[in-house]
Amino acid sequence: MSILCSLSRQVANYDSVRRGSLYKRLVIPLSAFVLLASLGLAIWISSLQRRESLRRFERTAINNAGFMGQLPLPRSTEMANRLSTILEVRVAFLSEDGRITHSSRERWPTEIEKQLKAFSGDSTTATRIGDYDLAITPLESSQDHLILVRDTEEGLTGIGVWILIPTLFLTAAFGGLVFLLADRIVRPLTLLTRWLPNLKTNEEPANPIPGSLTARSDELGQLARSLKDTHQSLLREQKLRHQSERLATLGRIATSLAHEIRNPAAAIRMHADLIEPRVEAEGSESINLIREEVERITDLVNQWLFVARAQPPERRPHDLVEMLKNVGRRQKPALTHAGTHLEINAPKPALIECDKLRIEQVLRNLIVNSSQAMPAGGPIIARLELAAGEARLTIQDSGSGFSSEALDRFGEPFFSEREGGMGIGLTLAREVIQAHDGAIEVSNHPGGGALVSVTLPLST
């Protein structure tokens, strides 16, 4: 009953999925095979039953012929009628001279009388003639023969019927199971076929592969997961290609503009240094502002070049603590103006093999990001820990922290949630730190604010 209910539900929901050739190739051949095998089995059983029935009919004739041969009973019509009543078949006697004495129980078939002499031999014969079964056997101590005739049993009877009915039921049940099996195979394939055009798109599909399909443990589930993973890989590759194109464009721009920007910036800084002694005390703030803006321009050009030209770092021994203090001194005016200040907690020097210019650029980016994350001001805490041949620097602010999207897209070029941000600061930081065999991680501090951790190997 559960199979039939499940089958009915499948059929009711089947309109949503078009029947394809796989249904025909699965359901029709398998159902036809089972049906033919069942019919063949029924025919074979019918044949066995037929032979067994003739054998018993033949044995009945032999037993009665032996009985009459042992007793001096007449071969008369009355005797034939009595035997016919007892055996419930037509009974006749064939004498040696060819005369036939038969019972009057039913009309005697004339087509059998014409062939009796052909079967009247020294052995017993049981066969089918037309619509009748014939058994003829010689009587003992006589040349006469006993003849039994009955109507041929039509179709399957007895055990044959009891086998055929369950066979036909099992055929129908198996056909339903085959349909369910085909549906479990074809329906997911149809869904995947409809989903395949999404591989050509550059964005997440509006109708993703159902979770019930990707959760399957069979080959169809593996196929669904493989297609989903392939699509995700294509999306990532397309995204990386797009980013590479943008970086290549940025590289060409940065390379062409670096020389044009650095020379004027250096000239501006030099003239600021030259005129500083001649400027009154109230003008010193303007000189410092000029220097800050020149340094900002120079740092921006350096960032472009570092991202656009990913060359191996020129490593030399440098103290990470000293570099951090140098960056803090250079950024102190900007930090003071923003209402923030840098606190460095470093117990001792940390000597690392690094490209000083690039590492200082990373430190500057992290400190500037922390300052910009605190519009109301506050401390920027830099802690340095040394352990197991590594230096671990953490920079913490008291701002609003990273959003979930920023954490997921950490290091992605040109992604920035800050108005006016270019989105290459953390990208630069990640690439530079990884080029120095280090690691950088971002998270939110449990007490509030963003937390950036940089790990670099110590110089041996």
C-alpha positions as CSV (number, residue, x, y, z in Angstrom):
1,M,0.0,0.0,0.0
2,S,2.9,2.4,0.8
3,I,4.4,1.8,-2.6
4,L,1.1,2.5,-4.3
5,C,0.7,5.7,-2.3
6,S,4.2,6.9,-3.0
7,L,3.7,6.1,-6.7
8,S,0.4,8.1,-6.8
9,R,2.2,11.1,-5.2
10,Q,5.0,10.8,-7.7
11,V,2.5,10.8,-10.6
12,A,0.6,13.7,-9.1
13,N,3.8,15.8,-8.9
14,Y,5.2,14.5,-12.2
15,D,3.7,17.3,-14.3
16,S,6.4,19.7,-13.1
17,V,9.1,17.6,-14.7
18,R,8.8,16.7,-18.4
19,R,9.1,13.1,-19.3
20,G,12.2,12.4,-21.3
21,S,13.6,9.5,-23.1
22,L,15.3,8.1,-20.0
23,Y,11.8,7.2,-18.6
24,K,11.0,5.3,-21.8
25,R,14.4,3.6,-21.7
26,L,14.1,2.6,-18.1
27,V,10.4,2.0,-17.5
28,I,9.3,0.3,-20.8
29,P,12.2,-2.2,-21.2
30,L,12.3,-3.3,-17.6
31,S,8.5,-3.5,-17.3
32,A,8.3,-5.4,-20.6
33,F,11.1,-7.7,-19.4
34,V,9.3,-8.5,-16.2
35,L,6.0,-9.0,-17.9
36,L,7.4,-11.3,-20.6
37,A,9.4,-13.2,-18.0
38,S,6.2,-13.6,-15.9
39,L,4.2,-14.8,-18.9
40,G,7.0,-17.1,-19.9
41,L,7.0,-18.5,-16.4
42,A,3.2,-18.9,-16.4
43,I,3.4,-20.7,-19.8
44,W,6.2,-23.0,-18.6
45,I,4.2,-23.8,-15.5
46,S,1.1,-24.4,-17.6
47,S,3.1,-26.8,-19.8
48,L,4.4,-28.7,-16.7
49,Q,0.8,-28.8,-15.4
50,R,-0.4,-30.1,-18.8
51,R,2.2,-32.9,-18.9
52,E,1.5,-33.8,-15.3
53,S,-2.3,-33.9,-16.0
54,L,-1.8,-36.2,-19.0
55,R,0.6,-38.4,-16.9
56,R,-2.1,-38.8,-14.2
57,F,-4.7,-39.4,-16.9
58,E,-2.5,-42.1,-18.3
59,R,-2.0,-43.7,-14.9
60,T,-5.8,-43.7,-14.4
61,A,-6.2,-45.6,-17.6
62,I,-3.5,-48.2,-16.7
63,N,-4.9,-48.8,-13.3
64,N,-8.5,-49.4,-14.6
65,A,-7.2,-51.6,-17.4
66,G,-5.3,-53.7,-14.9
67,F,-8.4,-54.0,-12.7
68,M,-10.6,-55.1,-15.6
69,G,-7.9,-57.5,-16.8
70,Q,-7.9,-59.3,-13.5
71,L,-11.6,-59.7,-13.3
72,P,-13.8,-61.3,-15.9
73,L,-15.9,-58.2,-16.5
74,P,-17.8,-57.7,-19.8
75,R,-16.7,-55.0,-22.2
76,S,-20.3,-53.8,-22.6
77,T,-22.0,-50.4,-22.8
78,E,-23.3,-50.9,-19.3
79,M,-19.7,-51.4,-18.0
80,A,-18.6,-48.4,-19.9
81,N,-21.4,-46.3,-18.4
82,R,-20.4,-47.4,-14.9
83,L,-16.8,-46.6,-15.3
84,S,-17.7,-43.3,-16.9
85,T,-19.9,-42.4,-13.9
86,I,-17.1,-43.4,-11.5
87,L,-14.2,-41.7,-13.4
88,E,-16.3,-38.8,-14.7
89,V,-14.9,-39.2,-18.2
90,R,-16.0,-40.9,-21.4
91,V,-15.2,-44.6,-21.4
92,A,-15.0,-46.9,-24.4
93,F,-13.6,-50.4,-25.3
94,L,-11.8,-51.2,-28.5
95,S,-12.1,-54.8,-29.4
96,E,-9.6,-56.8,-31.4
97,D,-11.8,-56.7,-34.5
98,G,-11.9,-52.8,-34.3
99,R,-15.4,-52.6,-32.8
100,I,-15.9,-49.7,-30.4
101,T,-18.2,-50.0,-27.4
102,H,-18.5,-46.6,-25.6
103,S,-20.6,-45.2,-22.8
104,S,-23.6,-43.1,-23.3
105,R,-22.7,-40.5,-20.7
106,E,-22.0,-37.8,-23.3
107,R,-21.8,-37.6,-27.0
108,W,-18.8,-39.5,-28.2
109,P,-16.4,-37.3,-30.3
110,T,-16.3,-38.7,-33.8
111,E,-12.8,-37.2,-34.5
112,I,-11.3,-39.5,-31.9
113,E,-13.0,-42.7,-33.3
114,K,-11.2,-42.0,-36.6
115,Q,-7.8,-42.1,-34.9
116,L,-8.2,-44.8,-32.3
117,K,-6.6,-47.5,-34.4
118,A,-3.5,-45.4,-34.9
119,F,-2.9,-45.4,-31.1
120,S,-4.0,-48.9,-30.4
121,G,-0.7,-50.7,-29.8
122,D,1.0,-52.7,-27.1
123,S,1.8,-49.7,-25.0
124,T,-0.3,-47.0,-23.2
125,T,-0.7,-43.7,-24.9
126,A,-1.9,-40.4,-23.5
127,T,-2.2,-37.4,-25.9
128,R,-4.3,-34.5,-27.0
129,I,-6.6,-34.6,-30.0
130,G,-8.4,-31.4,-30.8
131,D,-10.4,-30.3,-27.8
132,Y,-10.0,-33.7,-26.0
133,D,-7.5,-35.7,-24.0
134,L,-7.2,-39.3,-25.0
135,A,-5.7,-42.2,-23.0
136,I,-5.7,-45.7,-24.5
137,T,-4.1,-48.8,-23.0
138,P,-4.3,-52.5,-23.7
139,L,-6.2,-54.8,-21.3
140,E,-4.3,-57.6,-19.6
141,S,-4.6,-61.1,-21.2
142,S,-6.6,-59.6,-24.1
143,Q,-6.2,-57.7,-27.4
144,D,-8.9,-55.3,-26.4
145,H,-8.1,-51.7,-25.3
146,L,-9.5,-49.4,-22.7
147,I,-10.2,-45.9,-23.9
148,L,-10.7,-42.8,-21.7
149,V,-11.6,-39.4,-23.2
150,R,-12.1,-36.1,-21.4
151,D,-12.5,-32.5,-22.4
152,T,-9.2,-30.7,-22.4
153,E,-8.7,-28.3,-19.5
154,E,-8.6,-24.7,-20.8
155,G,-6.0,-22.2,-19.6
156,L,-4.3,-22.5,-16.2
157,T,-6.0,-24.3,-13.4
158,G,-5.2,-25.1,-9.9
159,I,-1.6,-24.1,-8.9
160,G,-1.1,-22.4,-12.3
161,V,-3.8,-19.8,-11.6
162,W,-2.4,-19.2,-8.1
163,I,1.0,-18.6,-9.6
164,L,-0.2,-16.4,-12.5
165,I,-2.2,-14.0,-10.3
166,P,0.6,-13.1,-7.9
167,T,3.0,-12.9,-10.9
168,L,0.8,-10.3,-12.6
169,F,0.5,-8.4,-9.3
170,L,4.2,-8.5,-8.9
171,T,4.7,-7.3,-12.4
172,A,2.5,-4.3,-11.7
173,A,4.3,-3.6,-8.4
174,F,7.6,-3.9,-10.1
175,G,6.5,-1.6,-12.8
176,G,5.7,0.9,-10.1
177,L,9.1,0.4,-8.5
178,V,10.8,0.9,-11.8
179,F,8.8,4.1,-12.3
180,L,9.9,5.4,-8.8
181,L,13.5,4.4,-9.6
182,A,13.4,6.2,-12.9
183,D,11.8,9.2,-11.3
184,R,14.6,9.3,-8.7
185,I,17.2,9.3,-11.5
186,V,15.5,11.4,-14.1
187,R,14.0,14.1,-11.9
188,P,17.4,15.2,-10.4
189,L,19.0,15.0,-13.9
190,T,16.2,17.2,-15.2
191,L,16.7,19.8,-12.4
192,L,20.5,19.8,-13.1
193,T,19.8,20.2,-16.9
194,R,17.6,23.2,-16.2
195,W,20.3,24.6,-13.9
196,L,23.2,24.2,-16.3
197,P,22.7,27.5,-18.1
198,N,23.7,29.2,-14.8
199,L,27.3,28.2,-15.5
200,K,27.4,30.9,-18.1
201,T,26.3,33.6,-15.7
202,N,28.7,35.9,-13.8
203,E,26.6,36.0,-10.6
204,E,24.9,33.7,-8.1
205,P,21.9,32.0,-9.7
206,A,18.4,33.0,-8.7
207,N,17.5,29.3,-8.4
208,P,20.4,27.4,-6.8
209,I,20.6,23.7,-6.9
210,P,18.2,22.3,-4.2
211,G,19.9,21.3,-1.0
212,S,18.1,18.0,-1.0
213,L,20.0,17.1,-4.2
214,T,23.4,18.3,-3.0
215,A,22.9,16.4,0.2
216,R,22.4,13.1,-1.5
217,S,25.2,10.5,-0.9
218,D,24.9,8.8,-4.3
219,E,26.5,9.6,-7.6
220,L,23.7,12.2,-8.4
221,G,24.6,14.0,-5.2
222,Q,28.2,14.0,-6.2
223,L,27.4,15.3,-9.6
224,A,25.2,18.1,-8.1
225,R,28.0,19.1,-5.6
226,S,30.6,19.0,-8.4
227,L,28.5,21.3,-10.6
228,K,27.9,23.7,-7.7
229,D,31.6,23.7,-6.8
230,T,32.5,24.2,-10.5
231,H,30.2,27.2,-10.7
232,Q,31.7,28.7,-7.5
233,S,35.1,28.2,-8.9
234,L,34.1,29.9,-12.2
235,L,32.7,32.8,-10.2
236,R,35.9,33.1,-8.2
237,E,38.0,32.9,-11.4
238,Q,35.9,35.5,-13.1
239,K,36.2,37.7,-10.0
240,L,40.0,37.2,-9.8
241,R,40.3,37.9,-13.5
242,H,38.3,41.1,-13.1
243,Q,40.5,42.1,-10.2
244,S,43.6,41.3,-12.1
245,E,42.4,43.5,-15.0
246,R,41.8,46.3,-12.6
247,L,45.2,45.8,-10.9
248,A,46.8,45.7,-14.3
249,T,45.1,49.0,-15.2
250,L,46.2,50.4,-11.9
251,G,49.7,49.2,-12.5
252,R,50.0,50.9,-15.8
253,I,48.6,54.1,-14.3
254,A,50.8,53.9,-11.2
255,T,54.0,53.2,-13.3
256,S,53.3,56.1,-15.6
257,L,52.4,58.5,-12.9
258,A,54.9,57.5,-10.2
259,H,57.8,59.5,-11.7
260,E,55.6,62.4,-12.5
261,I,54.3,62.6,-8.9
262,R,57.4,61.7,-7.0
263,N,59.6,64.5,-8.4
264,P,57.1,67.3,-7.8
265,A,56.4,65.9,-4.3
266,A,60.1,65.8,-3.5
267,A,60.5,69.3,-4.7
268,I,57.6,70.5,-2.6
269,R,59.0,68.9,0.5
270,M,62.5,70.3,-0.1
271,H,61.1,73.8,-0.5
272,A,59.1,73.4,2.6
273,D,62.3,72.5,4.5
274,L,64.0,75.5,2.9
275,I,61.4,78.1,3.9
276,E,60.6,76.7,7.3
277,P,63.4,78.8,9.1
278,R,62.0,82.0,7.5
279,V,58.4,81.3,8.6
280,E,57.0,82.8,11.7
281,A,55.9,80.5,14.5
282,E,52.2,80.8,13.5
283,G,53.1,79.5,10.0
284,S,54.8,76.3,11.2
285,E,51.5,74.5,11.2
286,S,51.1,75.1,7.5
287,I,54.6,73.8,6.9
288,N,53.8,70.6,8.8
289,L,50.6,70.3,6.9
290,I,52.5,70.6,3.6
291,R,54.9,67.8,4.7
292,E,52.0,65.6,5.8
293,E,50.2,65.9,2.5
294,V,53.4,65.3,0.5
295,E,54.0,62.2,2.6
296,R,50.5,61.1,2.0
297,I,50.9,61.5,-1.8
298,T,54.2,59.6,-1.7
299,D,52.7,56.8,0.4
300,L,49.7,56.6,-2.0
301,V,52.1,56.3,-5.0
302,N,54.0,53.6,-3.1
303,Q,50.9,51.7,-2.4
304,W,50.0,51.7,-6.1
305,L,53.4,50.5,-7.0
306,F,53.5,47.8,-4.4
307,V,50.1,46.4,-5.5
308,A,50.7,46.7,-9.2
309,R,54.3,45.4,-9.2
310,A,54.4,42.3,-7.0
311,Q,58.2,42.1,-6.9
312,P,60.0,39.9,-4.3
313,P,60.9,42.0,-1.2
314,E,64.5,43.1,-0.7
315,R,65.1,41.6,2.8
316,R,67.6,43.0,5.3
317,P,67.6,42.8,9.1
318,H,65.4,45.5,10.7
319,D,63.9,46.0,14.1
320,L,60.1,45.8,13.9
321,V,59.7,47.8,17.1
322,E,61.9,50.6,15.7
323,M,60.0,50.6,12.4
324,L,56.7,50.9,14.4
325,K,58.0,53.8,16.4
326,N,59.3,55.6,13.2
327,V,55.8,55.2,11.6
328,G,54.2,56.5,14.8
329,R,56.5,59.6,14.9
330,R,55.7,60.4,11.3
331,Q,52.0,59.9,11.8
332,K,51.8,61.7,15.1
333,P,50.7,65.1,13.7
334,A,47.9,63.4,11.7
335,L,46.9,61.3,14.7
336,T,46.8,64.3,17.0
337,H,44.7,66.2,14.5
338,A,42.2,63.2,14.5
339,G,42.1,63.0,18.3
340,T,43.8,59.6,18.4
341,H,47.2,58.5,19.7
342,L,49.4,55.4,19.3
343,E,50.3,53.3,22.4
344,I,53.2,50.8,21.8
345,N,53.6,47.9,24.1
346,A,56.8,46.1,23.1
347,P,59.0,44.5,25.8
348,K,62.1,44.3,23.6
349,P,63.4,44.6,20.0
350,A,62.2,42.1,17.4
351,L,64.7,41.7,14.6
352,I,63.1,40.5,11.3
353,E,64.4,40.0,7.7
354,C,62.2,42.4,5.7
355,D,61.9,45.1,3.1
356,K,61.8,48.1,5.4
357,L,59.9,50.4,3.0
358,R,57.1,47.9,2.4
359,I,56.7,46.8,6.0
360,E,56.6,50.4,7.1
361,Q,53.9,51.0,4.5
362,V,51.9,48.2,6.0
363,L,52.2,49.6,9.5
364,R,51.2,53.0,8.3
365,N,48.1,51.6,6.5
366,L,47.0,49.7,9.7
367,I,47.5,52.7,11.9
368,V,45.7,55.1,9.5
369,N,42.8,52.7,9.2
370,S,42.5,52.4,13.0
371,S,42.6,56.2,13.3
372,Q,39.9,56.6,10.6
373,A,37.7,54.0,12.3
374,M,37.4,56.3,15.4
375,P,35.7,59.5,14.4
376,A,35.4,60.5,18.1
377,G,39.1,59.7,18.8
378,G,40.7,57.3,21.1
379,P,43.8,55.1,21.6
380,I,45.4,52.8,19.1
381,I,47.1,50.0,21.0
382,A,50.0,48.1,19.3
383,R,51.2,45.0,21.2
384,L,54.2,42.9,20.3
385,E,54.7,39.4,21.5
386,L,57.7,37.1,20.8
387,A,57.2,33.3,20.8
388,A,58.5,30.2,19.0
389,G,60.6,32.2,16.5
390,E,57.8,34.6,15.5
391,A,56.9,38.1,16.2
392,R,53.2,38.7,16.6
393,L,52.0,42.3,16.4
394,T,48.4,43.2,17.1
395,I,46.8,46.6,16.5
396,Q,43.5,47.4,18.2
397,D,41.2,50.4,18.0
398,S,38.1,51.3,19.9
399,G,35.9,51.9,16.8
400,S,32.8,50.0,15.6
401,G,34.9,47.1,14.4
402,F,34.7,45.2,11.1
403,S,31.3,44.4,9.5
404,S,30.6,40.8,8.6
405,E,31.0,41.6,4.9
406,A,34.3,43.2,5.6
407,L,35.5,40.1,7.4
408,D,34.4,37.9,4.6
409,R,36.0,40.1,1.9
410,F,39.2,40.8,3.8
411,G,42.0,41.6,1.4
412,E,39.8,41.8,-1.6
413,P,41.1,44.6,-3.9
414,F,39.0,47.8,-4.3
415,F,36.6,46.8,-1.5
416,S,36.2,49.5,1.1
417,E,33.3,50.6,3.4
418,R,34.9,53.9,4.1
419,E,33.7,56.8,2.0
420,G,36.5,57.8,-0.4
421,G,38.5,54.7,0.4
422,M,40.3,53.0,-2.5
423,G,40.2,49.5,-1.0
424,I,43.9,48.7,-1.5
425,G,45.3,49.2,2.0
426,L,44.5,45.8,3.4
427,T,45.2,44.2,0.0
428,L,48.6,45.6,0.1
429,A,49.1,44.5,3.8
430,R,48.1,41.0,3.0
431,E,50.3,40.6,0.0
432,V,53.3,42.2,1.6
433,I,53.0,40.1,4.8
434,Q,52.6,36.9,2.8
435,A,55.6,37.8,0.7
436,H,57.6,37.9,3.9
437,D,56.4,34.4,4.9
438,G,54.0,35.8,7.5
439,A,50.3,35.9,8.1
440,I,47.7,38.6,8.7
441,E,44.3,38.1,10.3
442,V,41.4,40.4,11.1
443,S,38.7,40.1,13.7
444,N,36.7,42.1,16.2
445,H,37.9,42.4,19.8
446,P,35.4,41.0,22.4
447,G,35.6,44.4,24.2
448,G,34.8,46.3,21.0
449,G,36.8,47.6,18.1
450,A,38.8,46.1,15.3
451,L,41.7,43.8,15.8
452,V,44.4,43.1,13.2
453,S,47.1,40.5,13.9
454,V,50.4,40.3,12.0
455,T,52.8,37.4,12.4
456,L,56.3,37.5,10.9
457,P,59.3,35.1,11.4
458,L,62.1,36.4,13.5
459,S,65.6,36.7,12.0
460,T,67.8,33.7,12.8
